[in-house]
Amino acid sequence: MELFTVNRYTEDLKKPKTGTQDTTNNEDEILQKLLQKAAKRKRKHKESEVIEAPVQEDLAPEEAEPQTKEEPVEVLEKPQELVEEQDVPSNDFQVLGDDGSAAKKKKVEMQLPSWLAHPTIIEGGILQPEEEIPASEAIDQLDYLEKTTCLALKQMKIKRLFPVQRQVIPWILEAHAKPAPFRPRDICVSAPTGSGKTLAFAIPIVQLLSQRVECKVRALIVLPVAELALQVYRVISALCSKTELEVCLLSKQHKLEDEQEKLVELYKGKYYSKVDIVVTTPGRLVDHLHATKGFCLKNLKFLIIDEADRIMDAVFQNWLYHLDSHVKETTDQLLAGTQAPLCYAELQSSFGKQPHKLLFSATLSQDPEKLQNLRLFQPRLFTTVFTMPVIKDVNGDDTNPETNPDQGQFVGKYTTPAELTEQFCVTELRLKPLTLFALVEKYQWKRFLCFTNSTVQASRLTFVMTSLFERTTTKVAELSGNLSARARKQALQDFAAGKINGLICSDALARGIDVADIDVVLSYEVPRHIKTHIHRVGRTARAGKKGTAVTLLTEQEQVAFKKLLNDVGKGLGEEINVSPDIEIQYAASYKHALNHLRNRQQKEKGNKAALKKRVANQAMMHKKQENLVTDRPLTLMEKLQIKASVNQAEVLSKKQDETKPQNRKTKPQPKKTKKQLIAKKLMNIEN
Ligand SMILES: Nc1ncnc2c1ncn2[C@@H]1O[C@H](COP(=O)(O)OP(=O)(O)OP(=O)(O)O)[C@@H](O)[C@H]1O
């Protein structure tokens, strides 16, 4: 896309006239020509002023549209602007940054690649209640679903397919039914949260792999966090229950050795794969690519990236680079390097050698160009964002801009589930926790998620809310990256079982987590990005069920948040409020809660300072001992190593201190651990 046009005037200068004319004469001639041109223009504009209908050939198309009578000021002003421009002799060069020329610049229109501008629209966005589904749509009536799949779906209590599944599943199955050298187009699917994207890729890959003879890793599903990977693993395992396919979950929640045992086996000096489908996080995948002998991806048929925009945004140990070198030995690389095959011969040679890439997300539309890092093969986009492709006439102009102003605007638009109601509540910053408490009490929400922007805030808010809810039946807990994987799993389980009513979360878990029947999702702090908002509110109103999302805003935040929503074609929603005298009503308990928090923070500060001092003292003591024991002084490297190990110990104990607020009452025992650590380090140095 061209952003600027720079005209270089070179022609006449390059061709000096032959004979007696020197360069000076030539320049004079050019100057004459330019002055003539300027005079000609002046004449033209004088004429246009007379007839009061200016010819605006230099203006952008929308500016050149006939002016209505309601805007007389512009009609008079535009010729004036043009006349003023003529005062400076034109030299046919476009001066960058020049104010006059900037006014003339044509509006730069976003030109999407064809595959983004012409998506396949997923029809039937609203998920109908089960009772209203016609018999013809029941899963056993769908001829593309195998019996084993229907059986598994029935066990999962699924009676019909959702729109995204109805569209994507047959498409993938059909694409793979075509003979060589046909290569299926890679696909990107952008559909709202809770619309059933997991089954949309799980069903076809399980069906297409179920007839395999030898067990090899043929499908790799990559998800951003361990909790999500576990969730998808469960769905795939349930689908595979009626087949011979083996599924394996790789995530940091398990020991690497245990996973290695599940992945491969060594028989008579040769490694064999024990699994067909691998569900993993990017980080863990890289660990196995480096450390697991026999973990082979050369037979990969499907590469599925869920929450694709999130995964492509983050670096995640450069996982794509590592994956690339492990997939297929072909001349054209999977994820980087040469272009996708263009001619028949290339297509034939690459047939079956590259995995079919399937990308899914609810917010894929932010910057789909990023996905090009994956070298998608003739990608196809499936989306529920309802905008028609731009229809251009032969001159490249939009044929009907008035009737369809949103045409072709896929990028930057998001859809939330139709069943979601969005609301907001305006409050003061100092009263936010109290407002949150009052809202839960007023609406009697028994299952809610409350999002904050950081783990520290999640931890503090949980503390205050626990104190506020002390005398009620409502129980809240923290669910953030602060906690260990096990603690997070436990919190989610307790919430699902109804032992906890509210989870106060950081955004680490805003994506993809599927917990049934959440009454309301609360945003305690305004999300920094619109994508975060879409994923937060998407934890409710899932699978066709109704849900509510409430954002707590201060007066100032309200303006910024409204803009954030408007930019993607959304509105603030309905305003709700709590009684204005909540402050008086709950004054005592709020004061009590805040005092508690203050004490806790002071204690934490004290603990940290004491710990730091203790660690420093230990390091000093140790150094002295070392100098006594060994005659020789420590080398620089040894000193650095000791320092690093002490620092590491310090960071570790700090982390433990932060992540286990409930254990803070127990006496810290860092002395022994640190001694051991230093001793171990020294042993290593000496060895
Ligand atoms: N055909 C179906 N019938 C009934 N329930 C379904 C169907 N498909 C999926 N579900 C249920 O809908 C819920 C949401 O599905 P899923 O997690 O796949 O959504 P998603 O589109 O991936 O959402 P997100 O973008 O938030 O990750 C799940 O509880 C799932 O069991």
The ligand as an ORCA input file, in Angstrom:
! r2SCAN-3c Opt
* xyz 0 1
  N     -22.897    -28.277     19.771
  C     -22.925    -27.963     21.044
  N     -24.013    -28.142     21.793
  C     -24.049    -27.811     23.098
  N     -23.005    -27.308     23.751
  C     -21.863    -27.099     23.054
  C     -21.757    -27.413     21.672
  N     -20.529    -27.097     21.271
  C     -19.871    -26.615     22.321
  N     -20.671    -26.614     23.398
  C     -20.331    -26.123     24.727
  O     -20.138    -24.707     24.618
  C     -19.166    -24.288     25.552
  C     -18.188    -23.389     24.848
  O     -17.461    -24.120     23.902
  P     -15.942    -23.779     23.551
  O     -15.134    -23.748     24.787
  O     -15.520    -24.660     22.461
  O     -16.129    -22.280     23.034
  P     -15.082    -21.360     22.323
  O     -15.733    -20.827     21.113
  O     -13.796    -22.070     22.152
  O     -14.939    -20.190     23.386
  P     -13.675    -19.267     23.732
  O     -13.472    -18.380     22.567
  O     -14.085    -18.535     24.946
  O     -12.527    -20.186     23.957
  C     -18.547    -25.529     26.126
  O     -19.057    -25.741     27.424
  C     -19.006    -26.638     25.221
  O     -19.180    -27.851     25.911
*
